[in-house]
Amino acid sequence: MTLGGVIFLLVVAGLIVAIAAGYNKLVGLRQRSEEAWSDIDVQLKRRTDLIPNLVETVKGYAAHEKTTLDAVVRARGAAVAAQTPEARAQAENVLTAALRQLFAVAEAYPDLKANENFAGLQASLGEIEEAIQNSRRYYNAVVRDFNTTIDSVPTNILASFFRFGKRTYFELDNEQDRQAPRVAFGS
């Protein structure tokens, strides 16, 4: 075998290794983004599971606030039914706004604010909101890395060939929604 043949084989082998490494990087980032979304989904499920208890507690004190309670229940239903990260983000934005209204209603009922069950639900919701924020931050970081890799040369060629699609960030619609619902009541 000639020196030219050896060099050609080394170049081909190098290209194969580079293609395999790029493909594996894309697969790894895709898997990490799916895992990160799963973490968000678990936290959002915990949140939606908590809401019926919260609504029932408030209902006992503020039964005439039916419109607000119905809005929370509808928003929860939409959040549970959402299938994609984009749809889930929109539904969660609506749910957060409905919870804000619920807590605003609760402000008018001193007995409700003093109820231990309600206080426990508030504390749980606060913890879940923090976990959602942390999960969202991690998910968005992985999506950023995945999308950057898809846009970068030479992996953009592999991403196009193997049909790797960009992921969307789990974002909130407006600045007010970037804060967790206010759940602490002062006396």
C-alpha positions, 0 to 999 in steps of 0.5 A: 500500500502506498503512502497516498493510500494510507493517508486516504484511509486515515482521512476516511477513518477520521471522517467516520469517527467525526461523524459518529462523535457528532451523531452521538453528541446530538443523541446525548443532548436529545436524551438529556432534553427529554429527561429534563422535560420529564423532570419538569413534567413531574413537578407540574404534575405535583402542582396540578395534583395539589390544586384540587385540595387547595380549591376544596379548602378555599371552597369551604370558606369562600363558596360564593367565589365560584367564578375564581374556583371554576377558572382554577379548575379549568386551567388545571384541566388544560394544563393536564391535557397539554401534550407538548412543552409549548402547549404546557407552557401556555397552559401553565401560564394560565394556571399561574394567573388563575392561582394568583386570583385564587390567592387574592380571593383568599386574602379577604378571608382571615379564617382561611388564611389561619387554616392549617390545611390551607397554610400547608397547601401554600407551603407545598405549592411554594416548594413545588414552584421552586422545583419547577423553576429549577427544572425549567432552568436546567431544561432550557440550558440543555435545550440551548446546548442542543439547539447550539449544536444543531446550528454549529458546523459541522453537526448542522449537516448531521442534524439535517441529515438525521432529522434532528429538530430544534427544541423550544424553550419552556418560557413564560409569557410575561414578566409577571409570570416569572414570579411564583404565585404569592402564597405567603399571607402576612397578618 
